[in-house]
Amino acid sequence: MFDVVIAGAGPVGLFLAGELAPAGCSVLVLERDHEPTSPLKALPLGLRGLNAGSVEAFHRRGMLESLLKASGVDNVGTESQVLPRAVSHFAGMRLDAANIHASAVEYRLPGPAMEGFMTSLEAVETVLEERATALGAQILRGAAVDAVTQGGESVLVRAGGRDHAARWLVGCDGGRSAVRRLANFDFVGTEPLFTGYVAHVSFENPQQLDMGFNPTPTGMYLRTPFEGHLGMMDFDGAAFDRSQPLTRDHLQTVLRRVSGTQATLSEVHLATSFTDRAMQATTYRNGRVLLAGDAAHIHSPLGGQGLNLGIGDALNLGWKLAATIRRTAPENLLDTYTAERHPVGAATLDWSRAQVAAMNPGPNAPALRRLVHDLLDTPDGTTHVFRNTSGLIRYDLGSDHQLIGRTAPDFRFRDGTRLGDLLRDGRGVVLDFTDDQRLRTTATAWESLRYATGPVDDDLGFGALLIRPDGVVAWVDDHEFERAARRWFGEP
């Protein structure tokens, strides 16, 4: 019997496997596809954006350098940079990062992982699979889940003609999740307004189409610097999505209608469709079955938040599930997964819906877009967009302290060690900048905590902090350390 079976070897499932395996959990990943590679994962259709929160997660698990190399990116941070050099768009409206308030990064320190960058799904999965398998996770391909049966202490998963028993099952199997359906999760939300298309094409007359996001009276189209990379949104009520083959003639018709040009496609190399359906599971846990990533929530890809939202799910869930399996978790620790991540998912769905509303064509649409752009292009507006798209969120951990619940600053000790280095093995960390002997004695009683002391380049005025394995600050400099440690890590 495995400790955990994960359905889905996409980024979320692979990231989660890499969180569980180093904690000593036996992990089996079931993937319906026979091969890990696909043209849809490579550039240009596999283009994905990682936000600052996701980049920080890769840094804190020792994968950032490999991912940068696989993505053809030099670096995303310096020893002096704090404010981001770019900010995400809203409904295709580009904003100026120079407008971002310094208060938005009040508790950040310069380091290797300061902002997001563009990569490919292929690069992300390659790096994550290498780590997961190196740590002992098993991956079984060509094994689609077709039955789930829960027991009191285990769950039986049928996939690829075989039964696999586990203590826990996590569905990371995408927007059409079999696990979600078979385990009877409620999935609620709003129906779509458009069919979206992403295609790799050849144009006969590309000069007729402008670069970037282009709203029109009938929809929107997007051209990127990647040769032949085309995106379109056709507000047809999602009538076409997956209902028939994506032929050149159909894409040609949609392009001319949406763009209002006579642009001609000479060839379609690859194409896929999507919608803005926005749905979310009412809970992320049902007995011994959990959901993460698109299995738990779906929305339009506007702004590229889906991948980042799923990575955040895996980072939050991994250490909690591992502690539960090891029987070191305090009571109800696993319940905090839904409590913390469900509101983040709900907010992302609303962010997606708001963008769709601002893009919906009609006689009043241009006026609405001008108003929204003017508001967002102010310092307050641009800062609001950054806070909603950077992945630098704050969980409500029941404290008024502004740092508690946030991702911890990447403190750098004088010997060059960073907090990110200390988090690589997935344990919690106690940072003690004053070498308090009482704190040292207390903190080292927990095997699941790493104690680190010494002067740092900039302590931001703090004397000590408790950092959860997901990089979230759980306690700051007061006499309640033991209470906080027991809340998140159980008895020593």
VOFI-146957 format. One record per residue (C-alpha): residue number from 0; x, y, z. Coordinates in steps of 0.5 Angstrom, whole numbers. Example, Ala and Ser with C-alpha at 12.3 -4.5 7.8 and 13.67 -1.06 7.14 Angstrom:
BEGIN
[r 0 [25 -9 16]] [r 1 [27 -2 14]] 
***
This chain:
BEGIN
[r 0 [0 0 0]] [r 1 [3 7 -2]] [r 2 [2 13 3]] [r 3 [-1 17 -3]] [r 4 [-3 16 -10]] [r 5 [-3 22 -14]] [r 6 [-7 22 -20]] [r 7 [-4 27 -25]] [r 8 [3 28 -27]] [r 9 [2 35 -29]] [r 10 [6 41 -26]] [r 11 [1 40 -19]] [r 12 [2 33 -19]] [r 13 [9 33 -20]] [r 14 [11 39 -15]] [r 15 [6 35 -10]] [r 16 [10 29 -11]] [r 17 [17 32 -10]] [r 18 [14 35 -3]] [r 19 [12 28 0]] [r 20 [17 24 -2]] [r 21 [23 27 2]] [r 22 [19 27 8]] [r 23 [19 19 7]] [r 24 [12 18 4]] [r 25 [11 13 -1]] [r 26 [8 16 -7]] [r 27 [5 13 -14]] [r 28 [3 18 -19]] [r 29 [-2 16 -24]] [r 30 [-2 19 -31]] [r 31 [-7 18 -37]] [r 32 [-2 20 -42]] [r 33 [3 15 -45]] [r 34 [8 20 -46]] [r 35 [11 26 -42]] [r 36 [12 30 -48]] [r 37 [7 33 -52]] [r 38 [7 39 -58]] [r 39 [2 43 -53]] [r 40 [7 43 -48]] [r 41 [13 46 -52]] [r 42 [13 53 -54]] [r 43 [10 57 -57]] [r 44 [3 53 -55]] [r 45 [6 51 -48]] [r 46 [8 58 -46]] [r 47 [7 59 -39]] [r 48 [8 65 -34]] [r 49 [10 64 -27]] [r 50 [9 69 -22]] [r 51 [14 71 -16]] [r 52 [10 67 -11]] [r 53 [12 61 -16]] [r 54 [19 63 -17]] [r 55 [20 63 -10]] [r 56 [17 56 -9]] [r 57 [22 53 -14]] [r 58 [28 57 -11]] [r 59 [26 55 -4]] [r 60 [26 47 -6]] [r 61 [33 48 -10]] [r 62 [30 48 -17]] [r 63 [30 55 -19]] [r 64 [37 55 -23]] [r 65 [35 49 -27]] [r 66 [28 52 -29]] [r 67 [32 58 -31]] [r 68 [36 54 -35]] [r 69 [31 50 -38]] [r 70 [27 56 -40]] [r 71 [33 60 -43]] [r 72 [32 65 -37]] [r 73 [39 68 -34]] [r 74 [36 71 -28]] [r 75 [30 74 -24]] [r 76 [33 77 -18]] [r 77 [39 81 -16]] [r 78 [42 83 -9]] [r 79 [39 90 -10]] [r 80 [33 89 -13]] [r 81 [26 90 -9]] [r 82 [21 93 -13]] [r 83 [19 89 -19]] [r 84 [21 91 -26]] [r 85 [14 88 -29]] [r 86 [7 87 -27]] [r 87 [2 83 -30]] [r 88 [-4 86 -35]] [r 89 [-11 86 -33]] [r 90 [-16 84 -39]] [r 91 [-10 85 -44]] [r 92 [-9 92 -41]] [r 93 [-1 93 -40]] [r 94 [1 97 -34]] [r 95 [7 101 -31]] [r 96 [11 97 -26]] [r 97 [14 104 -24]] [r 98 [7 106 -21]] [r 99 [7 100 -16]] [r 100 [8 103 -8]] [r 101 [14 101 -4]] [r 102 [9 98 1]] [r 103 [7 92 -4]] [r 104 [14 89 -2]] [r 105 [15 92 5]] [r 106 [17 85 8]] [r 107 [21 83 2]] [r 108 [29 83 1]] [r 109 [33 82 -5]] [r 110 [35 75 -8]] [r 111 [35 70 -13]] [r 112 [27 70 -13]] [r 113 [24 77 -14]] [r 114 [19 77 -20]] [r 115 [16 72 -25]] [r 116 [18 70 -32]] [r 117 [16 66 -38]] [r 118 [17 59 -39]] [r 119 [14 53 -42]] [r 120 [10 47 -39]] [r 121 [15 43 -42]] [r 122 [21 46 -38]] [r 123 [17 46 -32]] [r 124 [15 39 -32]] [r 125 [22 36 -34]] [r 126 [25 40 -28]] [r 127 [19 37 -23]] [r 128 [19 30 -25]] [r 129 [27 30 -25]] [r 130 [26 32 -17]] [r 131 [20 28 -16]] [r 132 [23 21 -19]] [r 133 [30 23 -16]] [r 134 [27 23 -9]] [r 135 [24 16 -10]] [r 136 [17 18 -13]] [r 137 [14 13 -18]] [r 138 [11 15 -24]] [r 139 [6 10 -28]] [r 140 [4 13 -35]] [r 141 [-2 10 -39]] [r 142 [-6 9 -33]] [r 143 [-13 13 -33]] [r 144 [-17 13 -26]] [r 145 [-23 10 -27]] [r 146 [-26 8 -20]] [r 147 [-25 10 -13]] [r 148 [-27 7 -7]] [r 149 [-26 10 0]] [r 150 [-25 6 6]] [r 151 [-24 8 13]] [r 152 [-16 8 13]] [r 153 [-15 7 6]] [r 154 [-17 9 -1]] [r 155 [-17 4 -7]] [r 156 [-16 7 -14]] [r 157 [-17 3 -20]] [r 158 [-13 6 -26]] [r 159 [-10 2 -32]] [r 160 [-13 -4 -31]] [r 161 [-10 -5 -24]] [r 162 [-12 -3 -17]] [r 163 [-7 1 -13]] [r 164 [-9 2 -5]] [r 165 [-6 8 -1]] [r 166 [-8 12 5]] [r 167 [-9 18 1]] [r 168 [-11 20 -6]] [r 169 [-10 27 -9]] [r 170 [-13 29 -15]] [r 171 [-9 33 -19]] [r 172 [-12 31 -26]] [r 173 [-14 37 -29]] [r 174 [-20 41 -30]] [r 175 [-24 35 -33]] [r 176 [-22 31 -26]] [r 177 [-24 24 -26]] [r 178 [-22 24 -19]] [r 179 [-27 30 -17]] [r 180 [-33 26 -21]] [r 181 [-31 19 -18]] [r 182 [-30 22 -11]] [r 183 [-37 26 -11]] [r 184 [-34 33 -10]] [r 185 [-39 39 -11]] [r 186 [-36 43 -17]] [r 187 [-40 50 -17]] [r 188 [-39 56 -21]] [r 189 [-41 60 -27]] [r 190 [-42 58 -34]] [r 191 [-37 61 -40]] [r 192 [-39 67 -45]] [r 193 [-33 65 -50]] [r 194 [-29 60 -54]] [r 195 [-22 62 -54]] [r 196 [-17 59 -58]] [r 197 [-9 58 -58]] [r 198 [-6 56 -65]] [r 199 [1 56 -68]] [r 200 [0 58 -75]] [r 201 [3 61 -81]] [r 202 [0 67 -84]] [r 203 [0 69 -91]] [r 204 [-1 77 -89]] [r 205 [1 78 -82]] [r 206 [2 85 -83]] [r 207 [-6 86 -82]] [r 208 [-5 83 -75]] [r 209 [-2 88 -70]] [r 210 [2 85 -64]] [r 211 [0 84 -57]] [r 212 [-7 84 -54]] [r 213 [-12 87 -59]] [r 214 [-20 88 -57]] [r 215 [-25 89 -62]] [r 216 [-32 90 -63]] [r 217 [-33 82 -63]] [r 218 [-28 80 -59]] [r 219 [-20 80 -58]] [r 220 [-14 77 -61]] [r 221 [-7 76 -59]] [r 222 [0 76 -63]] [r 223 [6 75 -59]] [r 224 [13 75 -61]] [r 225 [13 68 -62]] [r 226 [13 67 -70]] [r 227 [6 64 -71]] [r 228 [3 64 -64]] [r 229 [-4 67 -64]] [r 230 [-10 67 -59]] [r 231 [-17 69 -60]] [r 232 [-23 70 -56]] [r 233 [-30 69 -59]] [r 234 [-36 71 -55]] [r 235 [-40 66 -58]] [r 236 [-43 63 -51]] [r 237 [-37 57 -51]] [r 238 [-42 54 -57]] [r 239 [-36 51 -60]] [r 240 [-31 49 -55]] [r 241 [-29 42 -56]] [r 242 [-35 40 -60]] [r 243 [-32 39 -67]] [r 244 [-25 39 -70]] [r 245 [-21 45 -70]] [r 246 [-20 46 -78]] [r 247 [-16 51 -82]] [r 248 [-23 54 -85]] [r 249 [-26 55 -78]] [r 250 [-20 58 -75]] [r 251 [-20 63 -81]] [r 252 [-27 65 -80]] [r 253 [-26 66 -73]] [r 254 [-20 70 -74]] [r 255 [-23 75 -79]] [r 256 [-30 76 -75]] [r 257 [-26 77 -69]] [r 258 [-20 81 -72]] [r 259 [-24 85 -77]] [r 260 [-19 84 -82]] [r 261 [-18 79 -88]] [r 262 [-12 76 -85]] [r 263 [-11 69 -88]] [r 264 [-8 63 -85]] [r 265 [-4 59 -90]] [r 266 [-3 53 -85]] [r 267 [-5 51 -78]] [r 268 [0 47 -75]] [r 269 [-3 46 -68]] [r 270 [-9 49 -64]] [r 271 [-13 48 -58]] [r 272 [-19 51 -55]] [r 273 [-21 53 -48]] [r 274 [-27 57 -45]] [r 275 [-28 62 -39]] [r 276 [-32 57 -35]] [r 277 [-30 59 -27]] [r 278 [-32 53 -23]] [r 279 [-29 51 -16]] [r 280 [-30 45 -11]] [r 281 [-34 47 -5]] [r 282 [-29 43 -1]] [r 283 [-22 41 -3]] [r 284 [-22 34 2]] [r 285 [-27 29 2]] [r 286 [-25 23 7]] [r 287 [-19 21 4]] [r 288 [-19 24 -2]] [r 289 [-16 31 -4]] [r 290 [-16 36 -10]] [r 291 [-11 41 -12]] [r 292 [-10 45 -18]] [r 293 [-15 45 -24]] [r 294 [-18 39 -21]] [r 295 [-20 44 -15]] [r 296 [-22 50 -19]] [r 297 [-22 52 -27]] [r 298 [-22 59 -30]] [r 299 [-20 62 -36]] [r 300 [-13 63 -37]] [r 301 [-13 70 -38]] [r 302 [-7 73 -34]] [r 303 [-4 66 -33]] [r 304 [-6 65 -26]] [r 305 [-8 57 -27]] [r 306 [-1 54 -26]] [r 307 [1 59 -21]] [r 308 [-5 57 -17]] [r 309 [-4 50 -17]] [r 310 [3 50 -15]] [r 311 [1 54 -9]] [r 312 [-4 49 -7]] [r 313 [1 43 -8]] [r 314 [6 47 -3]] [r 315 [1 48 2]] [r 316 [-2 41 2]] [r 317 [5 37 1]] [r 318 [8 39 8]] [r 319 [1 38 12]] [r 320 [-1 31 9]] [r 321 [6 29 10]] [r 322 [6 31 17]] [r 323 [-1 27 18]] [r 324 [2 21 15]] [r 325 [8 21 20]] [r 326 [3 22 25]] [r 327 [6 28 28]] [r 328 [1 33 25]] [r 329 [-3 37 31]] [r 330 [-11 36 31]] [r 331 [-14 38 24]] [r 332 [-8 41 21]] [r 333 [-10 38 14]] [r 334 [-17 42 15]] [r 335 [-13 48 14]] [r 336 [-11 46 7]] [r 337 [-18 48 5]] [r 338 [-19 54 10]] [r 339 [-13 57 7]] [r 340 [-13 55 0]] [r 341 [-20 56 -2]] [r 342 [-21 63 -1]] [r 343 [-15 64 -5]] [r 344 [-18 60 -11]] [r 345 [-25 64 -10]] [r 346 [-21 70 -11]] [r 347 [-17 68 -17]] [r 348 [-24 66 -20]] [r 349 [-27 73 -19]] [r 350 [-21 76 -22]] [r 351 [-22 72 -28]] [r 352 [-29 73 -29]] [r 353 [-27 81 -28]] [r 354 [-23 81 -34]] [r 355 [-28 77 -38]] [r 356 [-33 82 -36]] [r 357 [-28 88 -38]] [r 358 [-27 84 -45]] [r 359 [-34 83 -47]] [r 360 [-35 86 -53]] [r 361 [-41 91 -54]] [r 362 [-43 98 -56]] [r 363 [-41 100 -49]] [r 364 [-35 96 -48]] [r 365 [-29 101 -50]] [r 366 [-32 106 -45]] [r 367 [-32 101 -40]] [r 368 [-24 99 -42]] [r 369 [-22 106 -42]] [r 370 [-25 107 -35]] [r 371 [-22 101 -32]] [r 372 [-15 102 -35]] [r 373 [-15 110 -32]] [r 374 [-16 107 -25]] [r 375 [-11 101 -26]] [r 376 [-6 106 -29]] [r 377 [-6 110 -22]] [r 378 [-1 108 -17]] [r 379 [-6 105 -12]] [r 380 [-9 101 -18]] [r 381 [-3 98 -21]] [r 382 [-1 96 -14]] [r 383 [-8 93 -13]] [r 384 [-6 89 -20]] [r 385 [1 87 -17]] [r 386 [-2 84 -11]] [r 387 [-7 80 -14]] [r 388 [-2 77 -19]] [r 389 [4 76 -16]] [r 390 [3 70 -12]] [r 391 [5 74 -5]] [r 392 [-1 73 -1]] [r 393 [-3 73 6]] [r 394 [-6 67 10]] [r 395 [-11 69 16]] [r 396 [-7 65 21]] [r 397 [-11 69 27]] [r 398 [-6 75 28]] [r 399 [-6 82 27]] [r 400 [2 82 26]] [r 401 [3 84 18]] [r 402 [8 79 17]] [r 403 [5 73 20]] [r 404 [1 69 14]] [r 405 [6 72 9]] [r 406 [11 69 5]] [r 407 [18 70 9]] [r 408 [23 75 7]] [r 409 [29 71 4]] [r 410 [34 73 10]] [r 411 [41 72 8]] [r 412 [46 70 14]] [r 413 [53 73 14]] [r 414 [56 67 11]] [r 415 [52 67 5]] [r 416 [46 62 7]] [r 417 [39 64 5]] [r 418 [33 62 8]] [r 419 [31 59 2]] [r 420 [37 54 3]] [r 421 [34 52 10]] [r 422 [28 51 7]] [r 423 [30 46 1]] [r 424 [29 39 5]] [r 425 [21 41 7]] [r 426 [22 42 14]] [r 427 [20 48 18]] [r 428 [25 53 20]] [r 429 [26 58 27]] [r 430 [31 64 25]] [r 431 [34 67 31]] [r 432 [38 73 30]] [r 433 [40 74 37]] [r 434 [42 67 39]] [r 435 [37 67 45]] [r 436 [39 61 49]] [r 437 [32 59 51]] [r 438 [29 59 44]] [r 439 [35 55 42]] [r 440 [33 50 47]] [r 441 [26 50 46]] [r 442 [26 50 38]] [r 443 [31 44 38]] [r 444 [26 40 41]] [r 445 [22 39 35]] [r 446 [25 34 30]] [r 447 [21 37 24]] [r 448 [24 44 26]] [r 449 [31 47 23]] [r 450 [34 52 28]] [r 451 [39 57 25]] [r 452 [42 63 29]] [r 453 [47 69 27]] [r 454 [47 76 24]] [r 455 [44 77 18]] [r 456 [45 83 13]] [r 457 [38 86 14]] [r 458 [33 83 20]] [r 459 [28 88 18]] [r 460 [28 89 26]] [r 461 [26 82 28]] [r 462 [29 78 33]] [r 463 [26 71 31]] [r 464 [21 68 27]] [r 465 [18 61 26]] [r 466 [17 59 18]] [r 467 [13 54 16]] [r 468 [15 49 11]] [r 469 [11 53 5]] [r 470 [15 59 7]] [r 471 [10 62 11]] [r 472 [11 66 17]] [r 473 [8 63 23]] [r 474 [11 67 29]] [r 475 [15 73 30]] [r 476 [19 75 37]] [r 477 [14 74 43]] [r 478 [14 69 49]] [r 479 [8 65 45]] [r 480 [13 61 41]] [r 481 [12 54 44]] [r 482 [4 55 43]] [r 483 [5 57 35]] [r 484 [10 51 34]] [r 485 [5 46 37]] [r 486 [-1 49 33]] [r 487 [3 48 27]] [r 488 [8 42 28]] [r 489 [5 38 34]] [r 490 [8 36 40]] [r 491 [16 36 40]] 
***
